[in-house]
Each structure stands twice: as structure tokens, then as C-alpha cells.
Amino acid sequence: MKSPRTTKPEKGNKYFNRKDTGGYSTCIKGKPTNKDLNVLANCVGCGNGCYNEQLDLGYEKYHFNCDAENFIERAIASGLSIYKKPIVGGILVWAKGKPGVHSDGAGHVAYCTKVDDVFNPKVSECSESAYGGKDFYRTSRKIGNGNWGMNEKYTYRGCIAPPEYIPPTPPTPTPKFKVGTRVKILSKGNANSYGTGHAAYGIGWIRYITKVYEGRPYPYQVGNKGSTASKDTTGFYKESALKEV
């Protein structure tokens, strides 16, 4: 795949020009129409162009030539995946009014070029266009209340991932406490490391880490030093429930 587009397309770029004028795009003409990139100004033409251009196939494989808010359904029908968080190379989609109802607005889309954190993004940078507005512009969108910078008339629906996108695997956190660490119990735990048993207490007691189960909800087995036997175990605790002493 090509790098995400962060600059205005060059004159005559076929991904941003209609088929009837020698381009690849199936989108309508923009307004005001850029004669050299005639699907602009329009968020649909921009999102569709950027998404297909990055595939570098020499044609428009995915036809996002509908209302912006309906990109989600078009993507699903094309076998693409939808995620809640912004993804580089993906298309952010908002509905205006009720999704699928053209009379209350067509929605908006933006092509994502960068996120500040792939696991828990709070800021995304986008390439955009606006019907009746600018033919190409850049934005830095903050998550805010989850609407990614749009006003209350718009509702964020999700992000269309690039084809073949594989979600990254979060790094395994390094346990704070090791076996043998002396700790004070600050709050309740559980009878097992999966958190499916009854509550375990011992609040205020001084005990030891006897085993660590990485990746589980209650990873720290706490009890008498050097023993993991049930009779010597106080309970299983989260990191926040313990303090080294």
C-alpha cells in the first residue's frame, strides 16, 4: 500500500477525477468543482479517492459513491471491517441525523492519516474535503466526548479499516510485583485469579506475593511467604489493591 495522502492530490490524479472525464472515480462532481480534481470539493470524493489510491491498483476497487453516512453499510457489503477507533488508512464516518435518511443530512467522512496511540487513540490527523467548502484540507481531530470533533448534529459511526488490516497485539505489561515481594493489602480481591470466585479480604494485612498469573484479572496470589497452598493463600488481587512495604 502507498503512504496515506497528507497533501492535496496533483492535477489530473485519476483517483480524484470521474470516469467520464478519464479518471477512476464513480463519485459525483464536487461543489465548487475543482476542474483538475472534479470529485472535489466533496468529502465523499476525497474519502473514496484517498482510500482507493493507497491500494495503488490503477482502478477504483471500492466504490464509496453514496451518502457519506452510508459508507459503513457499503464497506460491510464489500467485505471490509469496521472499528470504533480511528485507523491509519481508514475512513472515519459520521451520520447527520438518522443514519440512512438523506433528508436530514448526508453525513461526513474523513480519511485518517495518523493516530497518536494505536491502542487507545485520543487524537487523529485526517485529510478531508467539504461539499460547498474547501476542496482539500487537513484536520487534527480529538476524541472529545467520542464524536471526534464534530458538533452535536453529527454522530460518529466508526472507522472503515484498510483491506487486510490486522489489529495490533497490545504489549504484555510487566508485572509490578514479583514473587516474594512483601505487600500490604489495600482493598478486596478474589478467590481465584480469573475473578470468578467469592471476594477475598485481608485488608490491612501484610503478606507476600506467592505467584503471578500474567494477563489475568487478579494476577497476584497473596499469602504466607513461600507457599502457594490454598490454606496459606489470602486471595488473588489486582495491582491497585496492593502496596509494597
C-alpha positions, 0 to 999 in steps of 0.5 A, a space after each residue: 500500500 502507498 503512504 496515506 495522502 497528507 497533501 492535496 492530490 496533483 492535477 489530473 490524479 485519476 483517483 480524484 477525477 470521474 470516469 467520464 472525464 478519464 479518471 477512476 472515480 464513480 463519485 459525483 462532481 464536487 461543489 465548487 468543482 475543482 476542474 483538475 480534481 472534479 470529485 472535489 470539493 466533496 468529502 465523499 470524493 476525497 474519502 473514496 479517492 484517498 482510500 482507493 489510491 493507497 491500494 495503488 491498483 490503477 482502478 477504483 476497487 471500492 466504490 464509496 459513491 453514496 451518502 457519506 453516512 452510508 459508507 459503513 453499510 457499503 464497506 460491510 457489503 464489500 467485505 471490509 471491517 469496521 472499528 470504533 477507533 480511528 485507523 491509519 488508512 481508514 475512513 472515519 464516518 459520521 451520520 447527520 441525523 438518522 443514519 440512512 435518511 438523506 433528508 436530514 443530512 448526508 453525513 461526513 467522512 474523513 480519511 485518517 492519516 495518523 493516530 497518536 496511540 494505536 491502542 487507545 487513540 485520543 487524537 487523529 490527523 485526517 485529510 478531508 474535503 467539504 461539499 460547498 467548502 474547501 476542496 482539500 484540507 487537513 484536520 487534527 481531530 480529538 476524541 472529545 466526548 467520542 464524536 471526534 470533533 464534530 458538533 452535536 448534529 453529527 454522530 460518529 459511526 466508526 472507522 472503515 479499516 484498510 483491506 487486510 488490516 490486522 489489529 495490533 497485539 497490545 504489549 504484555 505489561 510487566 508485572 509490578 510485583 514479583 514473587 516474594 515481594 512483601 505487600 500490604 493489602 489495600 482493598 478486596 480481591 478474589 478467590 481465584 485469579 480469573 475473578 470468578 470466585 467469592 471476594 477475598 479480604 485481608 485488608 490491612 494485612 501484610 503478606 507476600 506475593 506467592 505467584 503471578 498469573 500474567 494477563 489475568 484479572 487478579 494476577 497476584 496470589 497473596 499469602 504466607 511467604 513461600 507457599 502457594 497452598 490454598 490454606 496459606 493463600 489470602 486471595 488473588 488481587 489486582 495491582 491497585 489493591 496492593 502496596 509494597 512495604 
